[in-house]
Amino acid sequence: MGRWPDLPSPRYLDLGGHRLAYRDFGTGQPVLALHGLFSEGRAFARLAAALPGRRVIAPDQRGHGSSDPAPPYTREGFLSDLVALLDHLGLERLPVVGHSLGGANAYQLAARRPERVSALVVADVGAVIEADLSFARAWPERAPSREQFLDALGFLGPYLVDGVREHADGWGLACRVEDALAAQDRLNGDHWADWLAVSCPTLLIAGSDSFVLAADHAAEMAAKAPRATLTVLTGGHFVYDDDEAGFAAAVRSFLDATGF
C-alpha cells in the first residue's frame, strides 16, 4: 500500500474569511477524522482504506495543509470550522476520530456540541496539555528535496511527511510554523471539564512510549470519564503510524461495537 492510497483531491469550503480544505474518502457511514499539529487530512488516507463501508471526511484544520491561515487559532475557532463543515455536508451526528491537536478538538466538540458527535476516538492527547514546541523555530523553512527537509526535522521527520509539500522555492511544511505554534499555545491548558463532559462512547488510544500522553494520565482519563475505555498500542505519540494495523483495528472494532 502506498503512503496515500487512492488520495482524493481536496475540496474547499468558504467560511467567509478563510477557506477550509477537506478530503472525502470512500462511501458509507460517515466518520470525521482530525489530524494533529503540523499534519493535514491526508494523514488518514491509510486509516480510511482500512475502514471499508465508512466514508472518512478529513479536513485540513485551519492553518494546516491546503486550508488558509486563520489566526488567532482559538479553541472556538477550530470547533466552529468543524460545525460549519458538518452543516455544509448535511451531516447531523457522526463518530469523530482525532489525533493530538485533532484529538483535543474532537473531545471538545463532543463536550460542547454533543448533538453532533455519536462516538469518539481520541488518540494520544491528554486532558491537561502542556507542550513547548518552540524547537520547531529551528527547522529550516525550505530544503532542496523532501528527504533533506525531513532529515532536518530529526526524529519527527518520518511522522510529519504527511504535512510536507513542494513549494516554488523548495520543500517544506504545508503550514507555517508560527501558525502551528500559535495553535499549540491556545491548546495548552487544563481541559478536564471538557473531557468529563463527553457523554458519548469514547475510546482513548495511547502509545506505550508516548512523549505526550503519560501512562498514568491516560489511565486517569479513562477511569474518570463516564463512558471511556483505554487501549494502549505499541508505539509513541504518532501511534497511528507506529502501529498502523493495530490502530485501524481498534478504531474499526470500536465503531462496529457502538453501532455508529
C-alpha positions in Angstrom: 0.0 0.0 0.0 1.4 3.4 -0.9 1.7 6.3 1.6 -1.5 7.9 0.4 -3.7 5.2 -1.2 -6.4 6.5 -3.5 -5.9 10.0 -2.4 -8.9 12.2 -3.4 -8.4 15.8 -4.4 -9.1 18.4 -1.7 -12.5 20.1 -1.7 -13.0 23.6 -0.3 -15.5 25.3 1.9 -15.5 29.1 2.0 -16.1 30.2 5.6 -16.3 33.9 4.9 -12.8 34.9 5.8 -10.8 31.7 5.2 -11.1 28.5 3.2 -11.2 25.1 4.8 -9.9 22.2 2.7 -11.1 18.7 3.3 -10.8 15.3 1.7 -13.7 12.8 1.3 -12.7 9.2 1.3 -14.9 6.3 0.5 -18.6 5.8 0.9 -20.9 4.5 3.7 -21.3 5.6 7.3 -19.5 8.9 7.8 -16.6 9.5 10.2 -14.9 12.8 10.8 -11.1 12.4 11.2 -9.0 15.2 12.7 -5.2 15.4 12.2 -2.6 16.7 14.6 -0.3 19.7 14.6 1.9 20.1 11.5 -0.1 17.5 9.7 -3.1 17.5 7.4 -6.2 15.4 6.4 -4.3 13.1 4.1 -2.6 11.6 7.2 -5.8 9.5 7.5 -5.7 8.1 4.0 -4.5 4.7 5.2 -7.0 4.6 8.0 -9.8 5.3 5.5 -8.6 2.5 3.3 -8.7 0.2 6.4 -12.4 1.1 7.1 -14.5 -0.4 4.4 -18.1 0.8 4.4 -17.0 4.0 6.0 -16.9 7.5 4.5 -13.9 9.3 6.2 -14.0 13.1 6.0 -10.7 14.5 6.8 -10.3 18.3 6.9 -7.1 20.2 6.8 -7.7 22.1 10.0 -7.3 25.9 9.9 -3.7 26.9 9.3 -2.7 23.5 8.0 -2.5 21.7 4.7 -4.4 23.4 1.9 -6.6 25.4 4.3 -5.9 29.1 4.8 -4.1 30.6 7.8 -6.8 31.8 10.1 -5.4 33.3 13.3 -5.8 33.6 16.3 -6.4 29.8 16.5 -8.7 29.8 19.4 -10.5 26.7 20.6 -13.7 28.2 19.5 -12.3 28.9 16.0 -11.3 25.3 15.4 -14.7 24.0 16.6 -16.7 26.5 14.6 -14.9 25.3 11.4 -15.9 21.7 12.2 -19.5 22.5 12.8 -19.6 24.6 9.6 -18.1 21.6 7.7 -20.7 19.2 9.1 -23.5 21.7 8.2 -22.1 22.1 4.7 -22.1 18.3 4.2 -25.5 17.8 5.7 -24.2 15.6 8.5 -26.1 15.9 11.7 -24.3 13.4 14.0 -21.3 11.1 13.4 -18.3 9.5 15.0 -15.2 11.6 15.3 -11.6 10.4 15.4 -8.8 12.8 16.3 -5.1 12.6 17.0 -3.2 15.1 19.2 -4.5 18.6 18.3 -7.3 16.8 16.5 -8.0 14.6 19.5 -8.5 17.6 21.7 -10.7 19.3 19.1 -12.7 16.1 18.9 -13.4 15.8 22.6 -14.1 19.4 22.9 -16.6 19.2 20.0 -18.2 16.2 21.7 -18.4 18.1 25.0 -19.7 21.4 23.7 -21.8 20.1 20.8 -22.9 16.7 22.0 -25.7 16.6 19.4 -23.1 16.4 16.6 -20.9 13.6 17.9 -22.2 10.0 18.3 -18.9 8.3 19.3 -15.4 9.5 19.9 -11.9 8.1 19.3 -9.1 10.2 20.9 -5.5 9.3 20.1 -2.7 10.3 22.4 -3.6 13.6 23.9 -4.4 14.5 27.4 -7.0 16.4 29.4 -4.2 18.6 30.6 -1.9 19.8 27.8 1.5 21.4 28.4 3.7 21.3 25.3 6.6 23.6 24.4 7.2 23.2 20.7 9.4 26.2 20.3 12.2 23.9 19.0 10.3 24.0 15.7 11.5 27.5 15.1 14.9 26.0 14.4 13.6 24.0 11.5 14.5 25.3 8.0 11.7 26.9 6.1 12.7 25.1 2.9 15.1 22.5 1.7 16.1 21.4 -1.9 14.4 18.0 -1.6 11.7 16.3 0.6 14.3 13.9 2.0 16.6 16.8 3.1 13.7 18.6 4.7 12.5 15.6 6.6 16.1 14.9 7.7 16.2 18.4 9.2 13.2 17.6 11.4 15.1 14.8 13.2 13.2 12.0 14.7 9.9 13.8 13.9 10.7 13.7 10.1 9.1 10.3 9.3 5.9 11.3 11.2 5.4 14.7 9.6 5.8 13.5 5.9 2.0 14.0 5.5 2.4 17.7 6.2 5.3 18.3 3.8 4.8 19.9 0.3 6.8 21.0 -2.6 6.7 24.8 -2.9 8.0 27.1 -5.6 11.2 27.7 -3.6 11.7 24.1 -2.3 10.3 21.6 0.1 8.8 22.5 3.4 5.8 22.2 5.7 2.4 23.0 4.2 1.7 25.0 7.3 3.6 28.0 8.7 5.5 27.1 11.9 4.3 30.3 13.6 0.7 29.4 12.9 1.2 25.9 14.3 2.9 27.2 17.4 0.1 29.8 17.9 -2.4 26.9 17.7 -0.4 24.9 20.3 -0.2 27.9 22.7 -4.0 28.2 22.6 -4.3 24.5 23.1 -2.2 24.3 26.2 -4.1 24.2 29.4 -6.4 22.3 31.7 -9.3 20.7 29.7 -10.7 18.3 32.3 -14.1 20.0 32.2 -14.5 19.2 28.5 -13.2 15.7 28.8 -15.5 14.9 31.7 -18.5 16.4 29.9 -18.2 14.0 27.0 -21.3 11.7 27.2 -20.9 9.5 24.1 -19.0 6.2 23.9 -15.3 7.1 23.9 -12.1 5.2 23.0 -8.8 6.7 24.2 -5.8 5.2 22.4 -2.4 5.8 23.9 1.1 5.0 22.6 3.0 2.9 25.0 6.1 5.1 24.6 4.4 8.4 24.0 6.3 11.6 24.9 3.0 13.5 25.0 0.5 11.3 26.9 1.9 9.8 30.1 0.5 6.3 31.0 -0.8 7.4 34.4 -2.6 10.4 32.9 -4.2 8.2 30.2 -5.4 5.7 32.9 -6.8 8.6 34.9 -8.7 9.9 31.9 -10.3 6.6 31.2 -11.2 6.0 34.8 -12.8 9.3 35.3 -14.7 9.7 32.0 -18.3 8.3 32.2 -18.1 6.2 29.0 -14.4 5.9 28.1 -12.2 2.8 27.6 -8.4 2.8 27.2 -6.4 0.9 24.6 -2.6 1.1 24.7 -0.8 0.2 21.5 2.9 -0.3 21.0 4.4 2.9 19.8 4.9 6.6 20.5 2.8 9.7 20.1 2.2 9.0 16.5 0.6 5.7 17.3 -1.5 5.6 14.2 1.8 5.3 12.3 3.8 3.2 14.7 1.1 0.5 14.9 -0.9 1.2 11.7 -2.7 -2.1 11.7 -3.4 -2.1 15.4 -4.7 1.4 15.3 -7.1 0.7 12.4 -8.3 -2.5 14.1 -9.0 -0.7 17.3 -10.9 2.1 15.6 -12.9 -0.4 13.4 -13.8 -2.6 16.3 -14.9 0.3 18.5 -17.1 1.8 15.7 -18.6 -1.5 14.9 -19.4 -2.2 18.6 -21.0 1.2 19.1 -23.2 0.7 16.0 -22.2 4.1 14.6 
